[in-house]
Amino acid sequence: MIIISAIAVILGYPMVLGPMGASCLLVFAAHAGTFSQPRHILGGHVISTLTALTIWEVFGRSHVTIGITLAVVLFVMVFLKVVHPPPRLQAP
């Protein structure tokens, strides 16, 4: 996480740290959960990144396109079954 943080800050993309922190929580603290499996973690990040970069390349980055990108990324992750939401660590 330190290496990813350093690279993200050096490249000027500190916003990547939130999703990476959430993924670390999934992988290290809730590793037995369905959404913590490699397919969901890696697939979700790869699909999200490729989708967002494609939308931003075509339409540019603005508040509107960022909001639309979020909606499209969520839809694509659900459609491809690679959703990785935060875990529920408490017993019901």
C-alpha positions as CSV (number, residue, x, y, z in Angstrom):
1,M,0.0,0.0,0.0
2,I,2.9,2.3,0.7
3,I,4.3,1.8,-2.9
4,I,0.9,2.3,-4.4
5,S,0.4,5.5,-2.3
6,A,3.7,6.9,-3.4
7,I,3.1,6.2,-7.1
8,A,-0.4,7.7,-6.9
9,V,0.8,10.9,-5.2
10,I,3.8,11.2,-7.5
11,L,1.6,10.8,-10.6
12,G,-0.9,13.3,-9.2
13,Y,-3.8,10.8,-8.6
14,P,-4.2,10.6,-4.9
15,M,-7.9,9.8,-5.4
16,V,-7.0,6.2,-6.1
17,L,-6.1,5.7,-2.4
18,G,-9.7,5.4,-1.3
19,P,-10.6,2.4,-3.5
20,M,-7.3,0.8,-2.8
21,G,-7.7,1.2,1.0
22,A,-11.2,-0.4,0.7
23,S,-9.8,-3.3,-1.3
24,C,-7.1,-3.8,1.3
25,L,-9.8,-4.1,3.9
26,L,-11.6,-6.6,1.8
27,V,-8.5,-8.7,1.1
28,F,-6.9,-8.6,4.6
29,A,-9.8,-8.4,7.0
30,A,-12.7,-10.1,5.2
31,H,-10.9,-12.4,2.8
32,A,-13.4,-15.2,3.1
33,G,-16.3,-13.1,1.7
34,T,-17.7,-13.5,-1.7
35,F,-16.8,-10.0,-2.8
36,S,-13.3,-10.3,-1.5
37,Q,-12.3,-12.9,-4.0
38,P,-9.7,-12.2,-6.7
39,R,-12.3,-12.1,-9.5
40,H,-14.2,-9.3,-7.8
41,I,-11.2,-7.3,-6.6
42,L,-9.0,-7.5,-9.7
43,G,-11.9,-7.6,-12.2
44,G,-13.7,-4.7,-10.5
45,H,-10.6,-2.5,-10.5
46,V,-9.6,-3.3,-14.1
47,I,-13.1,-2.9,-15.5
48,S,-13.6,0.3,-13.6
49,T,-10.3,1.8,-14.7
50,L,-10.7,0.9,-18.4
51,T,-14.3,2.1,-18.4
52,A,-13.5,5.4,-16.7
53,L,-10.5,6.1,-18.9
54,T,-12.5,5.3,-22.0
55,I,-15.3,7.7,-21.0
56,W,-12.9,10.4,-20.0
57,E,-10.9,10.1,-23.3
58,V,-14.1,10.4,-25.4
59,F,-16.1,13.0,-23.3
60,G,-13.4,14.7,-21.2
61,R,-13.3,15.1,-17.5
62,S,-15.9,17.3,-15.8
63,H,-18.2,17.1,-12.9
64,V,-20.9,15.8,-15.1
65,T,-18.8,13.1,-16.9
66,I,-17.4,12.0,-13.5
67,G,-20.9,11.4,-12.2
68,I,-21.9,9.6,-15.4
69,T,-18.8,7.5,-15.2
70,L,-19.6,6.4,-11.7
71,A,-23.0,5.2,-12.9
72,V,-21.7,3.4,-15.9
73,V,-18.9,1.8,-13.9
74,L,-21.4,0.5,-11.4
75,F,-23.6,-0.9,-14.1
76,V,-20.7,-2.6,-15.9
77,M,-19.5,-4.2,-12.7
78,V,-22.9,-5.5,-11.8
79,F,-23.4,-6.7,-15.4
80,L,-20.1,-8.6,-15.4
81,K,-20.5,-9.8,-11.8
82,V,-17.3,-8.3,-10.5
83,V,-18.8,-6.0,-7.9
84,H,-16.6,-5.4,-4.8
85,P,-18.6,-3.4,-2.2
86,P,-17.3,-2.8,1.3
87,P,-17.6,-5.7,3.6
88,R,-20.0,-6.1,6.5
89,L,-17.7,-7.0,9.3
90,Q,-20.3,-7.2,12.1
91,A,-22.5,-10.3,12.8
92,P,-26.2,-9.7,12.0
